[in-house]
């Protein structure tokens, strides 16, 4: 009986898949490819003066990412700032995603021993890009 309950529990988890409320970012420039892919729990904030805690993972693997997202009072952009740890190296990014569509933007990032800031572009992408390359 216990085996059936455990099997049913894991089958439910397998069918549930990733949460559709998550949002994903793909960066290019200083962070690109898998290193520039970030998945966050919840949705990208879009309400004026809204501040949201960011918790997620980077590089399409379970590397931790933590930060905040803040929407401007006129809803013209959302500012995302986060720190992450990938392959035992610390990094950070600070990007703005422009409104009203909130689909793309730019900013700065740093990663690795020297963490020199570099310019990045950022796009909000479908989270299915985590397992299947996006066009």
BADOPA-163499 format. One record per atom (N, C-alpha, C): x, y, z. Coordinates in steps of 0.1 Angstrom, whole numbers, padded with zeros to 4 digits, always signed. Example, Ala and Ser with C-alpha at 12.3 -4.5 7.8 and 13.67 -1.06 7.14 Angstrom:
<nodes>
+0132-0057+0078
+0123-0045+0078
+0132-0033+0078
+0128-0022+0071
+0137-0011+0071
+0129+0000+0079
</nodes>
This chain:
<nodes>
+0008-0012+0000
+0000+0000+0000
+0009+0013+0000
+0019+0012+0008
+0028+0024+0009
+0035+0026-0004
+0039+0015-0011
+0046+0017-0024
+0037+0023-0034
+0024+0020-0034
+0015+0026-0043
+0013+0041-0040
+0012+0045-0028
+0011+0059-0024
+0024+0067-0028
+0035+0061-0026
+0048+0068-0030
+0049+0069-0045
+0045+0058-0052
+0045+0059-0067
+0036+0069-0072
+0024+0070-0066
+0014+0080-0071
+0019+0094-0068
+0026+0096-0057
+0031+0109-0054
+0042+0113-0064
+0051+0105-0068
+0061+0108-0077
+0055+0109-0091
+0045+0102-0095
+0039+0103-0108
+0032+0117-0109
+0026+0122-0098
+0020+0135-0098
+0030+0146-0100
+0042+0144-0093
+0052+0154-0095
+0057+0154-0109
+0059+0143-0115
+0064+0142-0129
+0054+0148-0139
+0041+0146-0137
+0031+0152-0146
+0030+0167-0144
+0032+0172-0132
+0030+0186-0129
+0039+0195-0137
+0052+0191-0139
+0061+0199-0147
+0065+0212-0140
+0072+0220-0147
+0076+0233-0141
+0064+0242-0140
+0064+0251-0130
+0053+0260-0128
+0052+0270-0140
+0040+0272-0145
+0039+0281-0156
+0040+0296-0152
+0040+0299-0139
+0041+0312-0134
+0055+0317-0133
+0065+0308-0136
+0079+0312-0136
+0082+0321-0148
+0092+0329-0147
+0097+0337-0159
+0112+0335-0161
+0116+0336-0173
+0130+0333-0176
+0136+0344-0184
+0149+0346-0182
+0157+0356-0189
+0168+0350-0196
+0171+0355-0208
+0183+0351-0216
+0191+0363-0219
+0203+0363-0215
+0212+0374-0217
+0222+0371-0228
+0227+0381-0234
+0238+0380-0243
+0248+0391-0241
+0260+0389-0245
+0271+0399-0242
+0280+0393-0231
+0282+0400-0220
+0290+0395-0209
+0286+0381-0204
+0273+0379-0203
+0268+0366-0199
+0260+0361-0212
+0262+0349-0217
+0255+0345-0228
+0254+0329-0228
+0246+0324-0237
+0244+0309-0238
+0238+0304-0225
+0242+0292-0221
+0236+0287-0208
+0240+0295-0196
+0252+0301-0196
+0256+0309-0185
+0246+0321-0183
+0241+0326-0194
+0232+0338-0194
+0217+0335-0193
+0214+0322-0189
+0199+0318-0188
+0196+0317-0173
+0185+0324-0170
+0181+0325-0156
+0166+0322-0155
+0162+0314-0145
+0148+0311-0143
+0144+0315-0129
+0133+0323-0128
+0129+0328-0115
+0115+0323-0112
+0113+0320-0099
+0099+0316-0094
+0090+0328-0095
+0077+0326-0098
+0068+0337-0098
+0068+0344-0112
+0062+0356-0112
+0061+0363-0125
+0069+0376-0124
+0072+0381-0135
+0079+0394-0136
+0069+0405-0131
+0073+0413-0121
+0064+0423-0117
+0061+0434-0127
+0049+0440-0128
+0046+0450-0138
+0038+0461-0132
+0034+0461-0119
+0027+0471-0113
+0035+0483-0108
+0031+0495-0109
+0038+0507-0105
+0043+0505-0090
+0056+0508-0088
+0062+0508-0075
+0063+0494-0069
+0060+0484-0076
+0060+0470-0071
+0075+0465-0069
+0078+0459-0058
+0091+0454-0055
+0089+0439-0052
+0097+0430-0059
+0095+0416-0057
+0109+0410-0054
+0109+0400-0045
+0121+0392-0043
+0123+0382-0054
+0135+0381-0059
+0138+0371-0070
+0145+0360-0063
+0140+0348-0066
+0146+0335-0062
+0146+0326-0074
+0157+0321-0078
+0157+0312-0090
+0170+0304-0091
+0173+0301-0104
+0184+0293-0107
+0190+0298-0120
+0203+0295-0122
+0210+0300-0133
+0217+0288-0141
+0221+0292-0153
+0228+0283-0162
+0221+0270-0165
+0207+0270-0165
+0199+0259-0168
+0202+0247-0158
+0208+0250-0147
+0211+0240-0137
+0206+0246-0123
+0207+0238-0112
+0202+0243-0099
+0212+0252-0092
+0219+0261-0099
+0227+0271-0093
+0219+0283-0088
+0221+0287-0075
+0212+0297-0069
+0214+0311-0074
+0202+0318-0076
+0202+0332-0080
+0192+0339-0070
+0197+0350-0064
+0188+0358-0055
+0189+0373-0058
+0178+0380-0057
+0179+0394-0059
+0165+0401-0058
+0163+0412-0064
+0151+0420-0064
+0147+0425-0078
+0134+0427-0080
+0129+0434-0092
+0120+0445-0087
+0122+0457-0093
+0115+0469-0089
+0110+0476-0101
+0097+0479-0101
+0090+0486-0112
+0090+0501-0109
+0093+0509-0120
+0093+0523-0118
+0079+0528-0116
+0078+0540-0109
+0065+0545-0106
+0056+0548-0118
+0063+0551-0130
+0055+0554-0142
+0054+0541-0151
+0058+0530-0145
+0058+0517-0152
+0065+0517-0166
+0076+0525-0167
+0083+0526-0179
+0094+0515-0180
+0098+0509-0168
+0108+0498-0168
+0107+0491-0155
+0113+0479-0155
+0115+0471-0143
+0130+0469-0142
+0135+0472-0130
+0149+0470-0127
+0152+0457-0120
+0160+0448-0125
+0163+0436-0119
+0178+0435-0115
+0181+0432-0102
+0194+0431-0097
+0195+0418-0090
+0205+0410-0093
+0207+0397-0087
+0221+0393-0085
+0224+0384-0076
+0237+0378-0074
+0235+0363-0076
+0245+0356-0081
+0243+0342-0084
+0257+0335-0082
+0256+0322-0081
+0268+0314-0079
+0268+0302-0089
+0276+0302-0099
+0277+0292-0109
+0291+0287-0110
+0292+0274-0109
+0305+0267-0110
+0315+0273-0099
+0309+0275-0087
+0317+0280-0076
+0323+0294-0078
+0317+0301-0088
+0321+0315-0090
+0309+0324-0088
+0312+0336-0082
+0301+0345-0079
+0300+0355-0090
+0287+0359-0093
+0284+0369-0103
+0273+0377-0099
+0270+0387-0107
+0259+0396-0105
+0254+0402-0118
+0242+0407-0118
+0237+0415-0129
+0228+0426-0124
+0227+0436-0132
+0218+0447-0129
+0213+0452-0143
+0200+0449-0146
+0195+0451-0159
+0181+0458-0158
+0178+0466-0168
+0164+0472-0169
+0157+0466-0181
+0145+0462-0179
+0136+0457-0189
+0125+0467-0192
+0125+0472-0204
+0116+0483-0207
+0101+0480-0209
+0093+0489-0204
+0078+0487-0206
+0073+0494-0218
+0061+0493-0222
+0050+0486-0214
+0050+0471-0217
+0057+0466-0227
+0056+0451-0230
+0065+0443-0221
+0076+0449-0215
+0085+0442-0206
+0091+0430-0212
+0096+0431-0224
+0102+0419-0231
+0117+0419-0233
+0123+0431-0233
+0137+0432-0236
+0143+0445-0229
+0156+0444-0227
+0163+0455-0221
+0178+0453-0222
+0185+0460-0213
+0200+0459-0212
+0205+0463-0198
+0217+0461-0196
+0223+0464-0183
+0238+0460-0183
+0242+0457-0170
+0256+0453-0168
+0256+0440-0160
+0267+0433-0162
+0269+0420-0155
+0284+0418-0151
+0286+0410-0141
+0300+0406-0138
+0300+0392-0134
+0311+0384-0137
+0311+0370-0133
+0326+0366-0132
+0328+0357-0122
+0342+0351-0121
+0351+0359-0112
+0364+0355-0112
+0374+0359-0103
+0375+0375-0103
+0375+0381-0115
+0377+0395-0116
+0364+0402-0116
+0353+0396-0121
+0340+0402-0120
+0339+0415-0127
+0347+0417-0137
+0347+0430-0144
+0333+0432-0151
+0328+0444-0149
+0314+0447-0155
+0315+0447-0170
+0305+0441-0176
+0303+0441-0190
+0289+0444-0194
+0287+0449-0206
+0273+0452-0210
+0266+0440-0215
+0254+0438-0212
+0245+0427-0216
+0232+0432-0222
+0226+0425-0231
+0213+0427-0235
+0205+0415-0228
+0192+0418-0225
+0184+0408-0219
+0170+0407-0225
+0165+0394-0227
+0152+0392-0232
+0144+0383-0222
+0132+0386-0221
+0123+0377-0214
+0119+0366-0224
+0122+0353-0220
+0120+0342-0230
+0111+0332-0224
+0105+0323-0232
+0097+0312-0227
+0106+0303-0219
+0101+0298-0208
+0110+0289-0200
+0112+0276-0206
+0105+0272-0216
+0108+0259-0223
+0121+0260-0230
+0127+0272-0231
+0141+0273-0237
+0151+0267-0227
+0147+0264-0215
+0156+0257-0206
+0159+0243-0210
+0150+0236-0217
+0152+0223-0221
+0153+0221-0236
+0148+0230-0244
+0148+0230-0258
+0153+0243-0263
+0163+0243-0272
+0169+0256-0277
+0158+0264-0283
+0158+0277-0280
+0148+0286-0286
+0153+0292-0299
+0144+0295-0308
+0149+0300-0321
+0156+0314-0320
</nodes>
